[in-house]
Amino acid sequence: MDESPILKAIFANNLRIRRKKEGLTQAQLSKKINVSTSFVTEIENARKAPSFSTIEKISRVLNAPSWSFFCEYGDKITIDSAEKEKLSFELKNQLASTIDIFFKTKI
């Protein structure tokens, strides 16, 4: 399977910018997400790609949605707590509706 060098570069750039914005060194971030400092360096240099679970950890530590790391200029994307709550509410409602429909069709 081919890897996307462009996607890795976008992720790397967003990671570096967000990490610095949070005032963390690579060593500090690596400790918080339980990986080696050299692995963070490899990610930020677009030589390696993190796993999904590592992306989730990075997101939590850097207070950013996971998907924003994959968007060009993802460091510019911000969602305030009211927007997060609204999106969360909408997604929960959609999920509940989908689950209801699924079970109704199975009965």
DRENGU-550198 format. One record per residue (C-alpha): residue in one letter; x, y, z. Coordinates in steps of 0.1 Angstrom, whole numbers. Layout:
<pts>
<pt><code>a</code><xx>X</xx><yy>Y</yy><zz>Z</zz></pt>
...
</pts>
This chain:
<pts>
<pt><code>m</code><xx>0</xx><yy>0</yy><zz>0</zz></pt>
<pt><code>d</code><xx>13</xx><yy>34</yy><zz>-10</zz></pt>
<pt><code>e</code><xx>17</xx><yy>60</yy><zz>17</zz></pt>
<pt><code>s</code><xx>7</xx><yy>96</yy><zz>11</zz></pt>
<pt><code>p</code><xx>37</xx><yy>118</yy><zz>14</zz></pt>
<pt><code>i</code><xx>15</xx><yy>149</yy><zz>11</zz></pt>
<pt><code>l</code><xx>-8</xx><yy>138</yy><zz>39</zz></pt>
<pt><code>k</code><xx>22</xx><yy>129</yy><zz>61</zz></pt>
<pt><code>a</code><xx>37</xx><yy>164</yy><zz>55</zz></pt>
<pt><code>i</code><xx>4</xx><yy>181</yy><zz>63</zz></pt>
<pt><code>f</code><xx>1</xx><yy>161</yy><zz>95</zz></pt>
<pt><code>a</code><xx>37</xx><yy>168</yy><zz>104</zz></pt>
<pt><code>n</code><xx>33</xx><yy>205</yy><zz>99</zz></pt>
<pt><code>n</code><xx>1</xx><yy>207</yy><zz>120</zz></pt>
<pt><code>l</code><xx>16</xx><yy>186</yy><zz>147</zz></pt>
<pt><code>r</code><xx>47</xx><yy>208</yy><zz>150</zz></pt>
<pt><code>i</code><xx>27</xx><yy>240</yy><zz>150</zz></pt>
<pt><code>r</code><xx>2</xx><yy>228</yy><zz>176</zz></pt>
<pt><code>r</code><xx>29</xx><yy>213</yy><zz>198</zz></pt>
<pt><code>k</code><xx>47</xx><yy>246</yy><zz>198</zz></pt>
<pt><code>k</code><xx>15</xx><yy>265</yy><zz>204</zz></pt>
<pt><code>e</code><xx>9</xx><yy>244</yy><zz>235</zz></pt>
<pt><code>g</code><xx>45</xx><yy>252</yy><zz>246</zz></pt>
<pt><code>l</code><xx>57</xx><yy>216</yy><zz>246</zz></pt>
<pt><code>t</code><xx>90</xx><yy>202</yy><zz>234</zz></pt>
<pt><code>q</code><xx>91</xx><yy>170</yy><zz>214</zz></pt>
<pt><code>a</code><xx>104</xx><yy>153</yy><zz>246</zz></pt>
<pt><code>q</code><xx>75</xx><yy>165</yy><zz>267</zz></pt>
<pt><code>l</code><xx>49</xx><yy>155</yy><zz>240</zz></pt>
<pt><code>s</code><xx>65</xx><yy>121</yy><zz>236</zz></pt>
<pt><code>k</code><xx>63</xx><yy>115</yy><zz>274</zz></pt>
<pt><code>k</code><xx>26</xx><yy>125</yy><zz>275</zz></pt>
<pt><code>i</code><xx>17</xx><yy>102</yy><zz>246</zz></pt>
<pt><code>n</code><xx>40</xx><yy>74</yy><zz>257</zz></pt>
<pt><code>v</code><xx>62</xx><yy>72</yy><zz>226</zz></pt>
<pt><code>s</code><xx>99</xx><yy>79</yy><zz>221</zz></pt>
<pt><code>t</code><xx>112</xx><yy>114</yy><zz>214</zz></pt>
<pt><code>s</code><xx>128</xx><yy>101</yy><zz>182</zz></pt>
<pt><code>f</code><xx>94</xx><yy>89</yy><zz>171</zz></pt>
<pt><code>v</code><xx>78</xx><yy>123</yy><zz>175</zz></pt>
<pt><code>t</code><xx>108</xx><yy>137</yy><zz>156</zz></pt>
<pt><code>e</code><xx>102</xx><yy>112</yy><zz>128</zz></pt>
<pt><code>i</code><xx>65</xx><yy>121</yy><zz>126</zz></pt>
<pt><code>e</code><xx>73</xx><yy>159</yy><zz>126</zz></pt>
<pt><code>n</code><xx>98</xx><yy>153</yy><zz>97</zz></pt>
<pt><code>a</code><xx>71</xx><yy>133</yy><zz>78</zz></pt>
<pt><code>r</code><xx>93</xx><yy>101</yy><zz>78</zz></pt>
<pt><code>k</code><xx>68</xx><yy>81</yy><zz>99</zz></pt>
<pt><code>a</code><xx>31</xx><yy>80</yy><zz>105</zz></pt>
<pt><code>p</code><xx>14</xx><yy>76</yy><zz>138</zz></pt>
<pt><code>s</code><xx>-12</xx><yy>49</yy><zz>146</zz></pt>
<pt><code>f</code><xx>-48</xx><yy>59</yy><zz>151</zz></pt>
<pt><code>s</code><xx>-44</xx><yy>55</yy><zz>189</zz></pt>
<pt><code>t</code><xx>-14</xx><yy>77</yy><zz>189</zz></pt>
<pt><code>i</code><xx>-33</xx><yy>103</yy><zz>169</zz></pt>
<pt><code>e</code><xx>-60</xx><yy>102</yy><zz>195</zz></pt>
<pt><code>k</code><xx>-35</xx><yy>107</yy><zz>223</zz></pt>
<pt><code>i</code><xx>-19</xx><yy>136</yy><zz>204</zz></pt>
<pt><code>s</code><xx>-53</xx><yy>152</yy><zz>199</zz></pt>
<pt><code>r</code><xx>-61</xx><yy>151</yy><zz>236</zz></pt>
<pt><code>v</code><xx>-28</xx><yy>164</yy><zz>247</zz></pt>
<pt><code>l</code><xx>-28</xx><yy>192</yy><zz>221</zz></pt>
<pt><code>n</code><xx>-65</xx><yy>201</yy><zz>226</zz></pt>
<pt><code>a</code><xx>-73</xx><yy>197</yy><zz>189</zz></pt>
<pt><code>p</code><xx>-97</xx><yy>175</yy><zz>170</zz></pt>
<pt><code>s</code><xx>-80</xx><yy>146</yy><zz>154</zz></pt>
<pt><code>w</code><xx>-92</xx><yy>154</yy><zz>119</zz></pt>
<pt><code>s</code><xx>-77</xx><yy>189</yy><zz>121</zz></pt>
<pt><code>f</code><xx>-42</xx><yy>175</yy><zz>118</zz></pt>
<pt><code>f</code><xx>-50</xx><yy>162</yy><zz>83</zz></pt>
<pt><code>c</code><xx>-63</xx><yy>196</yy><zz>70</zz></pt>
<pt><code>e</code><xx>-41</xx><yy>221</yy><zz>53</zz></pt>
<pt><code>y</code><xx>-39</xx><yy>250</yy><zz>77</zz></pt>
<pt><code>g</code><xx>-54</xx><yy>227</yy><zz>103</zz></pt>
<pt><code>d</code><xx>-37</xx><yy>247</yy><zz>130</zz></pt>
<pt><code>k</code><xx>-61</xx><yy>276</yy><zz>121</zz></pt>
<pt><code>i</code><xx>-92</xx><yy>255</yy><zz>128</zz></pt>
<pt><code>t</code><xx>-105</xx><yy>262</yy><zz>162</zz></pt>
<pt><code>i</code><xx>-138</xx><yy>251</yy><zz>177</zz></pt>
<pt><code>d</code><xx>-149</xx><yy>268</yy><zz>209</zz></pt>
<pt><code>s</code><xx>-166</xx><yy>248</yy><zz>237</zz></pt>
<pt><code>a</code><xx>-201</xx><yy>259</yy><zz>227</zz></pt>
<pt><code>e</code><xx>-195</xx><yy>247</yy><zz>191</zz></pt>
<pt><code>k</code><xx>-181</xx><yy>214</yy><zz>204</zz></pt>
<pt><code>e</code><xx>-211</xx><yy>209</yy><zz>226</zz></pt>
<pt><code>k</code><xx>-235</xx><yy>217</yy><zz>198</zz></pt>
<pt><code>l</code><xx>-217</xx><yy>193</yy><zz>174</zz></pt>
<pt><code>s</code><xx>-215</xx><yy>166</yy><zz>201</zz></pt>
<pt><code>f</code><xx>-253</xx><yy>169</yy><zz>207</zz></pt>
<pt><code>e</code><xx>-261</xx><yy>167</yy><zz>170</zz></pt>
<pt><code>l</code><xx>-238</xx><yy>137</yy><zz>165</zz></pt>
<pt><code>k</code><xx>-253</xx><yy>119</yy><zz>195</zz></pt>
<pt><code>n</code><xx>-288</xx><yy>125</yy><zz>181</zz></pt>
<pt><code>q</code><xx>-278</xx><yy>113</yy><zz>147</zz></pt>
<pt><code>l</code><xx>-262</xx><yy>82</yy><zz>162</zz></pt>
<pt><code>a</code><xx>-292</xx><yy>75</yy><zz>183</zz></pt>
<pt><code>s</code><xx>-315</xx><yy>78</yy><zz>153</zz></pt>
<pt><code>t</code><xx>-293</xx><yy>55</yy><zz>132</zz></pt>
<pt><code>i</code><xx>-293</xx><yy>29</yy><zz>160</zz></pt>
<pt><code>d</code><xx>-330</xx><yy>31</yy><zz>163</zz></pt>
<pt><code>i</code><xx>-335</xx><yy>26</yy><zz>125</zz></pt>
<pt><code>f</code><xx>-310</xx><yy>-3</yy><zz>125</zz></pt>
<pt><code>f</code><xx>-328</xx><yy>-21</yy><zz>153</zz></pt>
<pt><code>k</code><xx>-363</xx><yy>-14</yy><zz>138</zz></pt>
<pt><code>t</code><xx>-352</xx><yy>-30</yy><zz>105</zz></pt>
<pt><code>k</code><xx>-338</xx><yy>-61</yy><zz>124</zz></pt>
<pt><code>i</code><xx>-371</xx><yy>-68</yy><zz>142</zz></pt>
</pts>
